[in-house]
Amino acid sequence: MTTFESHFPPMASRTHEVCGPSAMAFAVALGARLGGKVLWVREAWRGDQINPAGVIPYLDPQYLLLAQAPSHLDVLASAEEALRSGSVALVVMELTQPVGLTEGRRLQLAAQSGKTMGLCILPEGMGSNAAQTRWHCTPIFDDANTAEDSTLQRWKIIRNKSGTLKAWNVKWNAQTRRINVVSEAAQR
């Protein structure tokens, strides 16, 4: 039987992908779980902003480095250099276009070289074959639990080079700063 702990955090020194409405929560929770600095790179043309105060329940904002790049290729190039340097625990790439096989392979090699984890946040259906795993994350709306906890989510591995595809219902525990698996029976 495979456990959540054997899959999260995902394999070290690799690049992974996440999609779905809760992808950003996955990225922040992963950064908190890994500890250390998180570099978050996104295209500068985007109108929305990441508010560092919004990550406080997960991660101390002083460990979140936000970078804006002029284009999709510049996001990938910046991420590749950061992965190779090994100076951060996690490099998050917020992308709006697919990652080609060559670019994906370069990210994998850079992650292995720098012993750093990479995470691409992608729109659904834009995954790369080079990614070690791809996760799909969605919130679970439950009227009974929403009032007391809005962090209930469904995290599902939809692609895994190791072969195991699995899904878990999880929620963030702000006191321990960890993701806890919630049994479906406990949600009722």
C-alpha positions in Angstrom: 0.0 0.0 0.0 1.4 3.4 -0.9 1.2 6.1 1.6 0.9 9.8 1.1 4.2 10.3 2.9 5.9 8.2 0.2 4.7 10.6 -2.5 4.7 14.1 -0.8 7.0 15.8 -1.0 7.7 14.5 -4.5 11.0 13.0 -5.5 13.9 15.3 -4.7 16.3 16.8 -7.3 13.6 16.6 -10.0 11.0 18.8 -11.7 7.3 18.1 -11.1 4.1 19.7 -12.4 0.8 20.7 -10.8 -2.4 21.9 -12.4 -5.9 22.6 -11.2 -7.6 25.3 -9.0 -5.5 24.4 -5.9 -2.2 24.3 -7.7 -0.9 27.4 -6.0 -1.8 26.0 -2.6 0.1 22.9 -3.5 3.1 24.9 -4.4 3.1 26.9 -1.2 2.6 23.8 0.9 5.4 22.1 -0.9 7.7 25.1 -0.2 6.7 24.9 3.5 7.4 21.2 3.7 10.8 21.4 2.0 11.9 24.3 4.2 14.4 26.9 3.0 14.0 29.5 0.3 11.4 29.3 -2.5 12.0 31.2 -5.8 8.7 31.9 -7.6 9.1 33.0 -11.2 6.3 34.2 -13.4 5.8 36.2 -16.5 5.8 40.0 -15.9 2.8 40.7 -18.1 0.4 39.0 -15.7 -1.9 41.5 -14.0 -2.4 39.6 -10.8 0.2 39.6 -8.1 1.2 37.2 -5.4 0.7 38.7 -1.9 3.5 37.4 0.4 1.2 38.1 3.4 -1.1 35.5 1.9 1.4 32.7 2.4 1.9 33.4 6.1 -0.2 30.4 7.3 2.1 28.2 5.2 5.5 29.8 4.9 7.4 32.8 6.4 7.3 35.4 3.6 11.0 36.2 4.1 11.8 32.9 2.5 9.6 33.6 -0.6 11.6 35.3 -3.5 9.3 36.6 -6.2 10.7 37.2 -9.7 9.1 38.4 -12.9 10.5 37.5 -16.3 9.7 39.2 -19.6 8.5 36.0 -21.4 7.8 32.3 -21.1 11.3 31.5 -22.3 12.8 33.9 -19.7 10.9 32.1 -16.9 12.3 28.8 -18.0 15.8 30.2 -18.4 15.7 31.8 -14.9 14.3 28.7 -13.4 17.0 26.6 -15.0 19.7 28.8 -13.6 18.2 28.8 -10.1 17.8 25.0 -10.2 21.4 24.5 -11.2 22.7 26.9 -8.6 21.2 24.9 -5.7 20.7 28.1 -3.7 17.0 27.6 -3.0 15.0 24.6 -1.8 12.2 25.0 -4.5 11.9 26.8 -7.8 8.2 27.4 -8.8 7.6 28.3 -12.4 4.2 29.7 -13.0 3.6 29.1 -16.8 0.9 29.9 -19.3 2.3 27.9 -22.2 3.4 24.2 -22.5 6.9 23.2 -21.7 8.6 21.5 -24.6 10.4 18.2 -24.2 13.8 19.8 -24.7 13.1 22.6 -22.1 11.6 20.0 -19.7 14.7 17.8 -20.0 16.9 20.8 -19.4 15.0 21.6 -16.2 15.4 18.0 -15.0 19.1 18.1 -15.6 19.4 21.4 -13.8 17.4 20.1 -10.8 19.6 17.0 -10.6 22.8 19.1 -10.9 21.7 21.6 -8.2 20.0 19.0 -6.0 16.9 21.3 -6.0 13.3 20.6 -6.7 11.4 22.4 -9.5 7.6 22.8 -9.8 5.8 24.0 -12.9 2.3 25.4 -12.3 0.6 24.8 -15.6 -2.9 25.1 -17.1 -4.6 21.7 -17.4 -3.6 19.7 -20.5 -0.2 21.4 -20.9 2.1 18.9 -19.2 5.5 17.9 -20.4 6.7 14.3 -20.8 9.9 15.3 -19.0 8.2 15.9 -15.7 8.8 13.3 -12.9 5.2 13.7 -11.6 2.1 15.7 -12.5 -0.4 16.5 -9.8 -4.0 17.7 -10.2 -5.3 19.7 -7.1 -8.8 20.8 -6.4 -10.6 22.2 -3.4 -13.3 20.1 -1.8 -16.4 22.1 -1.0 -18.3 20.5 1.9 -20.9 22.7 3.5 -20.4 21.0 6.8 -16.7 21.6 7.0 -16.3 24.8 5.0 -17.2 27.1 8.0 -14.5 25.6 10.2 -11.8 24.7 7.6 -11.5 25.9 4.0 -8.3 24.0 3.3 -9.8 20.6 2.4 -8.4 19.6 -1.0 -8.1 16.6 -3.3 -4.6 16.0 -4.5 -4.2 13.4 -7.3 -1.1 12.1 -9.1 -2.2 12.0 -12.7 1.3 11.2 -14.2 4.2 9.5 -12.5 7.4 8.1 -14.1 7.5 5.7 -11.1 4.1 4.3 -12.2 2.0 4.9 -9.1 -1.1 7.0 -9.6 -3.0 7.8 -6.5 -5.3 10.4 -4.9 -5.7 11.7 -1.4 -8.0 14.1 0.4 -5.8 16.5 2.4 -5.9 19.6 4.5 -3.4 22.1 5.8 -2.7 22.1 9.5 -1.5 25.6 10.3 -0.2 24.7 13.8 2.1 22.0 12.6 2.6 23.6 9.2 2.0 20.2 7.5 -0.4 18.6 5.1 -2.6 15.9 6.8 -4.4 13.2 4.9 -8.1 13.1 5.7 -10.1 9.9 5.3 -13.2 10.3 3.3 -15.3 8.9 6.2 -13.9 11.7 8.5 -15.2 14.4 6.2 -18.8 13.4 6.7 
